[in-house]
Amino acid sequence: MPIQPADVSRFLDRSGWSQAQLAWTLGINQPRISRFITGLKKPNPQLQAALETFFAHDPRAGAPTSRSD
C-alpha cells in the first residue's frame, strides 16, 4: 500500500522532525514534502519510492498506520 499524506504527517508529529529534515533524509526538497502532505501534488515515482523505503526500512519511521480519517 502506498504511503499516504496522513502517514507522513503522523510521522512528523510523532517524531518532532521538520519537513526539511525528512526531505533531506529522503534526498528531495522540502516543497515536495509539503505539496504531498497538503494534497497539492501526487507523489512522483521517486518520492513514492523514497517514502516507501524510508517507512519500510528506517527504524526512525516505524510502520505507517494508514487508516481512513
N, CA, C, O and CB atoms as a CASP TS submission, in Angstrom:
PFRMAT TS
TARGET T0000
AUTHOR 0000-0000-0000
METHOD Language model
MODEL 1
PARENT N/A
ATOM      1  N   MET     1       0.848  -1.173   0.000  1.00  0.00           N
ATOM      2  CA  MET     1       0.000   0.000   0.000  1.00  0.00           C
ATOM      3  C   MET     1       0.895   1.239   0.000  1.00  0.00           C
ATOM      4  O   MET     1       1.828   1.325   0.798  1.00  0.00           O
ATOM      5  CB  MET     1      -0.966  -0.004   1.224  1.00  0.00           C
ATOM      6  N   PRO     2       0.624   2.188  -0.877  1.00  0.00           N
ATOM      7  CA  PRO     2       1.451   3.399  -0.930  1.00  0.00           C
ATOM      8  C   PRO     2       1.351   4.209   0.362  1.00  0.00           C
ATOM      9  O   PRO     2       0.334   4.183   1.055  1.00  0.00           O
ATOM     10  CB  PRO     2       1.039   4.269  -2.119  1.00  0.00           C
ATOM     11  N   ILE     3       2.414   4.916   0.659  1.00  0.00           N
ATOM     12  CA  ILE     3       2.430   5.806   1.810  1.00  0.00           C
ATOM     13  C   ILE     3       1.468   6.967   1.526  1.00  0.00           C
ATOM     14  O   ILE     3       1.482   7.546   0.440  1.00  0.00           O
ATOM     15  CB  ILE     3       3.887   6.326   2.108  1.00  0.00           C
ATOM     16  N   GLN     4       0.661   7.287   2.489  1.00  0.00           N
ATOM     17  CA  GLN     4      -0.342   8.345   2.359  1.00  0.00           C
ATOM     18  C   GLN     4       0.146   9.625   3.041  1.00  0.00           C
ATOM     19  O   GLN     4       1.000   9.570   3.926  1.00  0.00           O
ATOM     20  CB  GLN     4      -1.692   7.892   2.966  1.00  0.00           C
ATOM     21  N   PRO     5      -0.388  10.768   2.635  1.00  0.00           N
ATOM     22  CA  PRO     5      -0.009  12.023   3.295  1.00  0.00           C
ATOM     23  C   PRO     5      -0.215  11.976   4.816  1.00  0.00           C
ATOM     24  O   PRO     5       0.592  12.521   5.569  1.00  0.00           O
ATOM     25  CB  PRO     5      -0.814  13.176   2.708  1.00  0.00           C
ATOM     26  N   ALA     6      -1.283  11.330   5.259  1.00  0.00           N
ATOM     27  CA  ALA     6      -1.536  11.236   6.702  1.00  0.00           C
ATOM     28  C   ALA     6      -0.428  10.464   7.416  1.00  0.00           C
ATOM     29  O   ALA     6      -0.106  10.772   8.563  1.00  0.00           O
ATOM     30  CB  ALA     6      -2.889  10.563   6.963  1.00  0.00           C
ATOM     31  N   ASP     7       0.162   9.460   6.749  1.00  0.00           N
ATOM     32  CA  ASP     7       1.274   8.717   7.342  1.00  0.00           C
ATOM     33  C   ASP     7       2.452   9.646   7.599  1.00  0.00           C
ATOM     34  O   ASP     7       3.081   9.596   8.657  1.00  0.00           O
ATOM     35  CB  ASP     7       1.701   7.552   6.428  1.00  0.00           C
ATOM     36  N   VAL     8       2.739  10.487   6.624  1.00  0.00           N
ATOM     37  CA  VAL     8       3.865  11.410   6.744  1.00  0.00           C
ATOM     38  C   VAL     8       3.577  12.448   7.828  1.00  0.00           C
ATOM     39  O   VAL     8       4.449  12.761   8.638  1.00  0.00           O
ATOM     40  CB  VAL     8       4.151  12.106   5.390  1.00  0.00           C
ATOM     41  N   SER     9       2.375  12.971   7.843  1.00  0.00           N
ATOM     42  CA  SER     9       2.004  13.953   8.873  1.00  0.00           C
ATOM     43  C   SER     9       2.115  13.365  10.266  1.00  0.00           C
ATOM     44  O   SER     9       2.639  14.009  11.175  1.00  0.00           O
ATOM     45  CB  SER     9       0.582  14.461   8.641  1.00  0.00           C
ATOM     46  N   ARG    10       1.624  12.142  10.442  1.00  0.00           N
ATOM     47  CA  ARG    10       1.719  11.494  11.760  1.00  0.00           C
ATOM     48  C   ARG    10       3.171  11.264  12.149  1.00  0.00           C
ATOM     49  O   ARG    10       3.547  11.462  13.305  1.00  0.00           O
ATOM     50  CB  ARG    10       0.958  10.157  11.762  1.00  0.00           C
ATOM     51  N   PHE    11       3.985  10.848  11.190  1.00  0.00           N
ATOM     52  CA  PHE    11       5.403  10.656  11.495  1.00  0.00           C
ATOM     53  C   PHE    11       6.027  11.966  11.959  1.00  0.00           C
ATOM     54  O   PHE    11       6.739  11.994  12.962  1.00  0.00           O
ATOM     55  CB  PHE    11       6.155  10.111  10.265  1.00  0.00           C
ATOM     56  N   LEU    12       5.764  13.055  11.232  1.00  0.00           N
ATOM     57  CA  LEU    12       6.344  14.347  11.609  1.00  0.00           C
ATOM     58  C   LEU    12       5.868  14.778  12.989  1.00  0.00           C
ATOM     59  O   LEU    12       6.666  15.269  13.789  1.00  0.00           O
ATOM     60  CB  LEU    12       5.985  15.419  10.572  1.00  0.00           C
ATOM     61  N   ASP    13       4.593  14.606  13.281  1.00  0.00           N
ATOM     62  CA  ASP    13       4.053  14.958  14.603  1.00  0.00           C
ATOM     63  C   ASP    13       4.682  14.107  15.696  1.00  0.00           C
ATOM     64  O   ASP    13       5.089  14.623  16.737  1.00  0.00           O
ATOM     65  CB  ASP    13       2.526  14.791  14.625  1.00  0.00           C
ATOM     66  N   ARG    14       4.759  12.818  15.458  1.00  0.00           N
ATOM     67  CA  ARG    14       5.266  11.865  16.448  1.00  0.00           C
ATOM     68  C   ARG    14       6.759  12.041  16.702  1.00  0.00           C
ATOM     69  O   ARG    14       7.220  11.945  17.839  1.00  0.00           O
ATOM     70  CB  ARG    14       4.989  10.442  15.991  1.00  0.00           C
ATOM     71  N   SER    15       7.506  12.298  15.639  1.00  0.00           N
ATOM     72  CA  SER    15       8.958  12.340  15.755  1.00  0.00           C
ATOM     73  C   SER    15       9.510  13.711  16.113  1.00  0.00           C
ATOM     74  O   SER    15      10.611  13.828  16.652  1.00  0.00           O
ATOM     75  CB  SER    15       9.569  11.888  14.481  1.00  0.00           C
ATOM     76  N   GLY    16       8.731  14.751  15.806  1.00  0.00           N
ATOM     77  CA  GLY    16       9.240  16.102  16.012  1.00  0.00           C
ATOM     78  C   GLY    16      10.122  16.578  14.868  1.00  0.00           C
ATOM     79  O   GLY    16      10.712  17.657  14.937  1.00  0.00           O
ATOM     80  N   TRP    17      10.209  15.766  13.811  1.00  0.00           N
ATOM     81  CA  TRP    17      11.009  16.156  12.656  1.00  0.00           C
ATOM     82  C   TRP    17      10.313  17.268  11.897  1.00  0.00           C
ATOM     83  O   TRP    17       9.089  17.394  11.944  1.00  0.00           O
ATOM     84  CB  TRP    17      11.264  14.954  11.735  1.00  0.00           C
ATOM     85  N   SER    18      11.094  18.069  11.199  1.00  0.00           N
ATOM     86  CA  SER    18      10.542  19.062  10.288  1.00  0.00           C
ATOM     87  C   SER    18      10.397  18.436   8.904  1.00  0.00           C
ATOM     88  O   SER    18      10.979  17.393   8.607  1.00  0.00           O
ATOM     89  CB  SER    18      11.440  20.332  10.234  1.00  0.00           C
ATOM     90  N   GLN    19       9.607  19.100   8.072  1.00  0.00           N
ATOM     91  CA  GLN    19       9.510  18.652   6.679  1.00  0.00           C
ATOM     92  C   GLN    19      10.886  18.706   6.026  1.00  0.00           C
ATOM     93  O   GLN    19      11.232  17.831   5.232  1.00  0.00           O
ATOM     94  CB  GLN    19       8.497  19.522   5.885  1.00  0.00           C
ATOM     95  N   ALA    20      11.670  19.728   6.355  1.00  0.00           N
ATOM     96  CA  ALA    20      13.004  19.870   5.762  1.00  0.00           C
ATOM     97  C   ALA    20      13.915  18.714   6.168  1.00  0.00           C
ATOM     98  O   ALA    20      14.675  18.205   5.345  1.00  0.00           O
ATOM     99  CB  ALA    20      13.635  21.208   6.180  1.00  0.00           C
ATOM    100  N   GLN    21      13.842  18.301   7.418  1.00  0.00           N
ATOM    101  CA  GLN    21      14.675  17.184   7.877  1.00  0.00           C
ATOM    102  C   GLN    21      14.298  15.893   7.152  1.00  0.00           C
ATOM    103  O   GLN    21      15.172  15.137   6.728  1.00  0.00           O
ATOM    104  CB  GLN    21      14.536  16.998   9.402  1.00  0.00           C
ATOM    105  N   LEU    22      13.007  15.644   7.014  1.00  0.00           N
ATOM    106  CA  LEU    22      12.576  14.449   6.286  1.00  0.00           C
ATOM    107  C   LEU    22      13.003  14.530   4.829  1.00  0.00           C
ATOM    108  O   LEU    22      13.505  13.555   4.269  1.00  0.00           O
ATOM    109  CB  LEU    22      11.052  14.273   6.383  1.00  0.00           C
ATOM    110  N   ALA    23      12.805  15.686   4.218  1.00  0.00           N
ATOM    111  CA  ALA    23      13.192  15.854   2.812  1.00  0.00           C
ATOM    112  C   ALA    23      14.680  15.594   2.622  1.00  0.00           C
ATOM    113  O   ALA    23      15.078  14.909   1.680  1.00  0.00           O
ATOM    114  CB  ALA    23      12.838  17.266   2.321  1.00  0.00           C
ATOM    115  N   TRP    24      15.500  16.137   3.512  1.00  0.00           N
ATOM    116  CA  TRP    24      16.951  15.927   3.404  1.00  0.00           C
ATOM    117  C   TRP    24      17.278  14.446   3.521  1.00  0.00           C
ATOM    118  O   TRP    24      18.107  13.932   2.771  1.00  0.00           O
ATOM    119  CB  TRP    24      17.706  16.729   4.493  1.00  0.00           C
ATOM    120  N   THR    25      16.638  13.762   4.447  1.00  0.00           N
ATOM    121  CA  THR    25      16.872  12.326   4.641  1.00  0.00           C
ATOM    122  C   THR    25      16.479  11.531   3.400  1.00  0.00           C
ATOM    123  O   THR    25      17.134  10.551   3.046  1.00  0.00           O
ATOM    124  CB  THR    25      16.090  11.815   5.859  1.00  0.00           C
ATOM    125  N   LEU    26      15.397  11.964   2.741  1.00  0.00           N
ATOM    126  CA  LEU    26      14.913  11.262   1.547  1.00  0.00           C
ATOM    127  C   LEU    26      15.660  11.675   0.284  1.00  0.00           C
ATOM    128  O   LEU    26      15.534  11.020  -0.751  1.00  0.00           O
ATOM    129  CB  LEU    26      13.429  11.516   1.363  1.00  0.00           C
ATOM    130  N   GLY    27      16.437  12.754   0.358  1.00  0.00           N
ATOM    131  CA  GLY    27      17.165  13.220  -0.813  1.00  0.00           C
ATOM    132  C   GLY    27      16.312  14.006  -1.791  1.00  0.00           C
ATOM    133  O   GLY    27      16.557  13.997  -2.998  1.00  0.00           O
ATOM    134  N   ILE    28      15.305  14.688  -1.257  1.00  0.00           N
ATOM    135  CA  ILE    28      14.430  15.511  -2.087  1.00  0.00           C
ATOM    136  C   ILE    28      14.331  16.892  -1.458  1.00  0.00           C
ATOM    137  O   ILE    28      14.928  17.138  -0.411  1.00  0.00           O
ATOM    138  CB  ILE    28      13.016  14.863  -2.241  1.00  0.00           C
ATOM    139  N   ASN    29      13.578  17.803  -2.089  1.00  0.00           N
ATOM    140  CA  ASN    29      13.453  19.121  -1.484  1.00  0.00           C
ATOM    141  C   ASN    29      12.178  19.216  -0.645  1.00  0.00           C
ATOM    142  O   ASN    29      11.215  18.478  -0.855  1.00  0.00           O
ATOM    143  CB  ASN    29      13.462  20.206  -2.566  1.00  0.00           C
ATOM    144  N   GLN    30      12.201  20.145   0.306  1.00  0.00           N
ATOM    145  CA  GLN    30      11.101  20.290   1.256  1.00  0.00           C
ATOM    146  C   GLN    30       9.771  20.633   0.603  1.00  0.00           C
ATOM    147  O   GLN    30       8.745  20.106   1.034  1.00  0.00           O
ATOM    148  CB  GLN    30      11.440  21.342   2.257  1.00  0.00           C
ATOM    149  N   PRO    31       9.733  21.500  -0.428  1.00  0.00           N
ATOM    150  CA  PRO    31       8.429  21.790  -1.028  1.00  0.00           C
ATOM    151  C   PRO    31       7.709  20.547  -1.564  1.00  0.00           C
ATOM    152  O   PRO    31       6.478  20.509  -1.573  1.00  0.00           O
ATOM    153  CB  PRO    31       8.603  22.781  -2.145  1.00  0.00           C
ATOM    154  N   ARG    32       8.448  19.547  -2.003  1.00  0.00           N
ATOM    155  CA  ARG    32       7.794  18.321  -2.480  1.00  0.00           C
ATOM    156  C   ARG    32       7.071  17.616  -1.342  1.00  0.00           C
ATOM    157  O   ARG    32       5.982  17.075  -1.533  1.00  0.00           O
ATOM    158  CB  ARG    32       8.823  17.371  -3.118  1.00  0.00           C
ATOM    159  N   ILE    33       7.676  17.622  -0.156  1.00  0.00           N
ATOM    160  CA  ILE    33       7.020  17.027   1.015  1.00  0.00           C
ATOM    161  C   ILE    33       5.756  17.815   1.338  1.00  0.00           C
ATOM    162  O   ILE    33       4.690  17.237   1.547  1.00  0.00           O
ATOM    163  CB  ILE    33       7.980  17.002   2.246  1.00  0.00           C
ATOM    164  N   SER    34       5.885  19.132   1.377  1.00  0.00           N
ATOM    165  CA  SER    34       4.747  19.984   1.702  1.00  0.00           C
ATOM    166  C   SER    34       3.597  19.788   0.717  1.00  0.00           C
ATOM    167  O   SER    34       2.448  19.634   1.131  1.00  0.00           O
ATOM    168  CB  SER    34       5.175  21.445   1.719  1.00  0.00           C
ATOM    169  N   ARG    35       3.894  19.793  -0.567  1.00  0.00           N
ATOM    170  CA  ARG    35       2.841  19.626  -1.575  1.00  0.00           C
ATOM    171  C   ARG    35       2.182  18.258  -1.480  1.00  0.00           C
ATOM    172  O   ARG    35       0.984  18.127  -1.732  1.00  0.00           O
ATOM    173  CB  ARG    35       3.412  19.827  -2.974  1.00  0.00           C
ATOM    174  N   PHE    36       2.959  17.233  -1.117  1.00  0.00           N
ATOM    175  CA  PHE    36       2.403  15.892  -0.940  1.00  0.00           C
ATOM    176  C   PHE    36       1.462  15.862   0.272  1.00  0.00           C
ATOM    177  O   PHE    36       0.344  15.355   0.178  1.00  0.00           O
ATOM    178  CB  PHE    36       3.540  14.851  -0.769  1.00  0.00           C
ATOM    179  N   ILE    37       1.914  16.401   1.399  1.00  0.00           N
ATOM    180  CA  ILE    37       1.118  16.378   2.623  1.00  0.00           C
ATOM    181  C   ILE    37      -0.185  17.150   2.448  1.00  0.00           C
ATOM    182  O   ILE    37      -1.236  16.710   2.914  1.00  0.00           O
ATOM    183  CB  ILE    37       1.921  16.959   3.790  1.00  0.00           C
ATOM    184  N   THR    38      -0.121  18.291   1.782  1.00  0.00           N
ATOM    185  CA  THR    38      -1.316  19.126   1.632  1.00  0.00           C
ATOM    186  C   THR    38      -2.217  18.676   0.495  1.00  0.00           C
ATOM    187  O   THR    38      -3.316  19.204   0.325  1.00  0.00           O
ATOM    188  CB  THR    38      -0.916  20.556   1.410  1.00  0.00           C
ATOM    189  N   GLY    39      -1.763  17.708  -0.279  1.00  0.00           N
ATOM    190  CA  GLY    39      -2.585  17.190  -1.358  1.00  0.00           C
ATOM    191  C   GLY    39      -2.525  18.008  -2.636  1.00  0.00           C
ATOM    192  O   GLY    39      -3.314  17.780  -3.553  1.00  0.00           O
ATOM    193  N   LEU    40      -1.600  18.956  -2.712  1.00  0.00           N
ATOM    194  CA  LEU    40      -1.483  19.754  -3.929  1.00  0.00           C
ATOM    195  C   LEU    40      -0.903  18.952  -5.085  1.00  0.00           C
ATOM    196  O   LEU    40      -1.201  19.222  -6.249  1.00  0.00           O
ATOM    197  CB  LEU    40      -0.624  20.974  -3.671  1.00  0.00           C
ATOM    198  N   LYS    41      -0.076  17.968  -4.762  1.00  0.00           N
ATOM    199  CA  LYS    41       0.544  17.133  -5.796  1.00  0.00           C
ATOM    200  C   LYS    41       0.554  15.689  -5.346  1.00  0.00           C
ATOM    201  O   LYS    41       0.745  15.384  -4.169  1.00  0.00           O
ATOM    202  CB  LYS    41       1.980  17.608  -6.109  1.00  0.00           C
ATOM    203  N   LYS    42       0.345  14.815  -6.299  1.00  0.00           N
ATOM    204  CA  LYS    42       0.542  13.389  -6.035  1.00  0.00           C
ATOM    205  C   LYS    42       2.044  13.122  -6.123  1.00  0.00           C
ATOM    206  O   LYS    42       2.756  13.815  -6.851  1.00  0.00           O
ATOM    207  CB  LYS    42      -0.273  12.482  -7.055  1.00  0.00           C
ATOM    208  N   PRO    43       2.525  12.126  -5.390  1.00  0.00           N
ATOM    209  CA  PRO    43       3.966  11.870  -5.430  1.00  0.00           C
ATOM    210  C   PRO    43       4.383  11.286  -6.774  1.00  0.00           C
ATOM    211  O   PRO    43       3.683  10.449  -7.345  1.00  0.00           O
ATOM    212  CB  PRO    43       4.372  10.923  -4.298  1.00  0.00           C
ATOM    213  N   ASN    44       5.522  11.734  -7.266  1.00  0.00           N
ATOM    214  CA  ASN    44       6.067  11.118  -8.463  1.00  0.00           C
ATOM    215  C   ASN    44       6.722   9.795  -8.037  1.00  0.00           C
ATOM    216  O   ASN    44       6.850   9.533  -6.841  1.00  0.00           O
ATOM    217  CB  ASN    44       7.099  12.076  -9.189  1.00  0.00           C
ATOM    218  N   PRO    45       7.132   8.973  -8.986  1.00  0.00           N
ATOM    219  CA  PRO    45       7.707   7.670  -8.609  1.00  0.00           C
ATOM    220  C   PRO    45       8.919   7.775  -7.684  1.00  0.00           C
ATOM    221  O   PRO    45       9.108   6.919  -6.819  1.00  0.00           O
ATOM    222  CB  PRO    45       8.103   6.917  -9.850  1.00  0.00           C
ATOM    223  N   GLN    46       9.744   8.815  -7.855  1.00  0.00           N
ATOM    224  CA  GLN    46      10.926   8.977  -6.997  1.00  0.00           C
ATOM    225  C   GLN    46      10.506   9.222  -5.547  1.00  0.00           C
ATOM    226  O   GLN    46      11.043   8.594  -4.635  1.00  0.00           O
ATOM    227  CB  GLN    46      11.811  10.144  -7.501  1.00  0.00           C
ATOM    228  N   LEU    47       9.558  10.123  -5.330  1.00  0.00           N
ATOM    229  CA  LEU    47       9.106  10.414  -3.967  1.00  0.00           C
ATOM    230  C   LEU    47       8.414   9.198  -3.368  1.00  0.00           C
ATOM    231  O   LEU    47       8.667   8.859  -2.213  1.00  0.00           O
ATOM    232  CB  LEU    47       8.157  11.628  -3.954  1.00  0.00           C
ATOM    233  N   GLN    48       7.552   8.539  -4.121  1.00  0.00           N
ATOM    234  CA  GLN    48       6.848   7.372  -3.598  1.00  0.00           C
ATOM    235  C   GLN    48       7.844   6.284  -3.194  1.00  0.00           C
ATOM    236  O   GLN    48       7.704   5.679  -2.131  1.00  0.00           O
ATOM    237  CB  GLN    48       5.853   6.827  -4.643  1.00  0.00           C
ATOM    238  N   ALA    49       8.839   6.037  -4.030  1.00  0.00           N
ATOM    239  CA  ALA    49       9.849   5.021  -3.706  1.00  0.00           C
ATOM    240  C   ALA    49      10.636   5.414  -2.465  1.00  0.00           C
ATOM    241  O   ALA    49      10.900   4.571  -1.608  1.00  0.00           O
ATOM    242  CB  ALA    49      10.806   4.813  -4.890  1.00  0.00           C
ATOM    243  N   ALA    50      11.011   6.680  -2.358  1.00  0.00           N
ATOM    244  CA  ALA    50      11.772   7.136  -1.195  1.00  0.00           C
ATOM    245  C   ALA    50      10.950   6.993   0.084  1.00  0.00           C
ATOM    246  O   ALA    50      11.465   6.539   1.106  1.00  0.00           O
ATOM    247  CB  ALA    50      12.211   8.597  -1.380  1.00  0.00           C
ATOM    248  N   LEU    51       9.681   7.376   0.030  1.00  0.00           N
ATOM    249  CA  LEU    51       8.814   7.246   1.204  1.00  0.00           C
ATOM    250  C   LEU    51       8.610   5.785   1.589  1.00  0.00           C
ATOM    251  O   LEU    51       8.693   5.433   2.765  1.00  0.00           O
ATOM    252  CB  LEU    51       7.461   7.906   0.940  1.00  0.00           C
ATOM    253  N   GLU    52       8.347   4.937   0.603  1.00  0.00           N
ATOM    254  CA  GLU    52       8.132   3.519   0.902  1.00  0.00           C
ATOM    255  C   GLU    52       9.374   2.893   1.507  1.00  0.00           C
ATOM    256  O   GLU    52       9.276   2.119   2.459  1.00  0.00           O
ATOM    257  CB  GLU    52       7.729   2.759  -0.360  1.00  0.00           C
ATOM    258  N   THR    53      10.541   3.215   0.968  1.00  0.00           N
ATOM    259  CA  THR    53      11.791   2.681   1.514  1.00  0.00           C
ATOM    260  C   THR    53      12.010   3.173   2.936  1.00  0.00           C
ATOM    261  O   THR    53      12.351   2.389   3.823  1.00  0.00           O
ATOM    262  CB  THR    53      12.982   3.077   0.628  1.00  0.00           C
ATOM    263  N   PHE    54      11.817   4.462   3.155  1.00  0.00           N
ATOM    264  CA  PHE    54      12.015   5.035   4.488  1.00  0.00           C
ATOM    265  C   PHE    54      11.075   4.394   5.509  1.00  0.00           C
ATOM    266  O   PHE    54      11.517   3.967   6.576  1.00  0.00           O
ATOM    267  CB  PHE    54      11.798   6.554   4.453  1.00  0.00           C
ATOM    268  N   PHE    55       9.796   4.325   5.191  1.00  0.00           N
ATOM    269  CA  PHE    55       8.840   3.774   6.146  1.00  0.00           C
ATOM    270  C   PHE    55       9.002   2.269   6.339  1.00  0.00           C
ATOM    271  O   PHE    55       8.669   1.749   7.403  1.00  0.00           O
ATOM    272  CB  PHE    55       7.435   4.076   5.694  1.00  0.00           C
ATOM    273  N   ALA    56       9.503   1.569   5.339  1.00  0.00           N
ATOM    274  CA  ALA    56       9.669   0.114   5.456  1.00  0.00           C
ATOM    275  C   ALA    56      10.954  -0.281   6.177  1.00  0.00           C
ATOM    276  O   ALA    56      10.998  -1.309   6.852  1.00  0.00           O
ATOM    277  CB  ALA    56       9.652  -0.517   4.082  1.00  0.00           C
ATOM    278  N   HIS    57      12.008   0.539   6.033  1.00  0.00           N
ATOM    279  CA  HIS    57      13.319   0.074   6.490  1.00  0.00           C
ATOM    280  C   HIS    57      14.004   0.951   7.521  1.00  0.00           C
ATOM    281  O   HIS    57      14.947   0.496   8.169  1.00  0.00           O
ATOM    282  CB  HIS    57      14.206  -0.058   5.337  1.00  0.00           C
ATOM    283  N   ASP    58      13.579   2.166   7.697  1.00  0.00           N
ATOM    284  CA  ASP    58      14.273   3.059   8.617  1.00  0.00           C
ATOM    285  C   ASP    58      13.644   2.956  10.001  1.00  0.00           C
ATOM    286  O   ASP    58      12.450   3.216  10.153  1.00  0.00           O
ATOM    287  CB  ASP    58      14.232   4.520   8.105  1.00  0.00           C
ATOM    288  N   PRO    59      14.418   2.585  11.005  1.00  0.00           N
ATOM    289  CA  PRO    59      13.849   2.413  12.340  1.00  0.00           C
ATOM    290  C   PRO    59      13.280   3.706  12.924  1.00  0.00           C
ATOM    291  O   PRO    59      12.453   3.655  13.835  1.00  0.00           O
ATOM    292  CB  PRO    59      14.898   1.866  13.267  1.00  0.00           C
ATOM    293  N   ARG    60      13.707   4.854  12.419  1.00  0.00           N
ATOM    294  CA  ARG    60      13.173   6.121  12.916  1.00  0.00           C
ATOM    295  C   ARG    60      11.723   6.321  12.491  1.00  0.00           C
ATOM    296  O   ARG    60      10.974   7.035  13.156  1.00  0.00           O
ATOM    297  CB  ARG    60      14.026   7.285  12.420  1.00  0.00           C
ATOM    298  N   ALA    61      11.323   5.691  11.382  1.00  0.00           N
ATOM    299  CA  ALA    61       9.982   5.913  10.835  1.00  0.00           C
ATOM    300  C   ALA    61       8.923   5.061  11.503  1.00  0.00           C
ATOM    301  O   ALA    61       7.802   5.524  11.710  1.00  0.00           O
ATOM    302  CB  ALA    61       9.979   5.640   9.360  1.00  0.00           C
ATOM    303  N   GLY    62       9.249   3.841  11.840  1.00  0.00           N
ATOM    304  CA  GLY    62       8.220   2.944  12.332  1.00  0.00           C
ATOM    305  C   GLY    62       7.280   2.587  11.193  1.00  0.00           C
ATOM    306  O   GLY    62       7.411   3.108  10.086  1.00  0.00           O
ATOM    307  N   ALA    63       6.369   1.734  11.453  1.00  0.00           N
ATOM    308  CA  ALA    63       5.420   1.314  10.425  1.00  0.00           C
ATOM    309  C   ALA    63       4.354   2.385  10.231  1.00  0.00           C
ATOM    310  O   ALA    63       3.863   2.951  11.207  1.00  0.00           O
ATOM    311  CB  ALA    63       4.767  -0.036  10.798  1.00  0.00           C
ATOM    312  N   PRO    64       3.990   2.670   8.975  1.00  0.00           N
ATOM    313  CA  PRO    64       2.889   3.605   8.779  1.00  0.00           C
ATOM    314  C   PRO    64       1.595   3.012   9.305  1.00  0.00           C
ATOM    315  O   PRO    64       1.413   1.794   9.327  1.00  0.00           O
ATOM    316  CB  PRO    64       2.744   3.973   7.298  1.00  0.00           C
ATOM    317  N   THR    65       0.711   3.885   9.721  1.00  0.00           N
ATOM    318  CA  THR    65      -0.558   3.421  10.290  1.00  0.00           C
ATOM    319  C   THR    65      -1.699   3.993   9.489  1.00  0.00           C
ATOM    320  O   THR    65      -2.561   4.686  10.029  1.00  0.00           O
ATOM    321  CB  THR    65      -0.690   3.820  11.777  1.00  0.00           C
ATOM    322  N   SER    66      -1.708   3.703   8.198  1.00  0.00           N
ATOM    323  CA  SER    66      -2.763   4.248   7.341  1.00  0.00           C
ATOM    324  C   SER    66      -4.111   3.772   7.814  1.00  0.00           C
ATOM    325  O   SER    66      -4.310   2.616   8.186  1.00  0.00           O
ATOM    326  CB  SER    66      -2.546   3.850   5.879  1.00  0.00           C
ATOM    327  N   ARG    67      -5.044   4.732   7.782  1.00  0.00           N
ATOM    328  CA  ARG    67      -6.425   4.428   8.095  1.00  0.00           C
ATOM    329  C   ARG    67      -7.262   5.517   7.472  1.00  0.00           C
ATOM    330  O   ARG    67      -6.746   6.570   7.097  1.00  0.00           O
ATOM    331  CB  ARG    67      -6.669   4.321   9.636  1.00  0.00           C
ATOM    332  N   SER    68      -8.520   5.275   7.362  1.00  0.00           N
ATOM    333  CA  SER    68      -9.419   6.289   6.809  1.00  0.00           C
ATOM    334  C   SER    68      -9.707   7.304   7.891  1.00  0.00           C
ATOM    335  O   SER    68     -10.281   6.971   8.928  1.00  0.00           O
ATOM    336  CB  SER    68     -10.742   5.656   6.272  1.00  0.00           C
ATOM    337  N   ASP    69      -9.309   8.544   7.653  1.00  0.00           N
ATOM    338  CA  ASP    69      -9.557   9.615   8.636  1.00  0.00           C
ATOM    339  C   ASP    69     -10.771  10.404   8.261  1.00  0.00           C
ATOM    340  O   ASP    69     -11.137  11.345   8.966  1.00  0.00           O
ATOM    341  CB  ASP    69      -8.356  10.546   8.753  1.00  0.00           C
TER
END
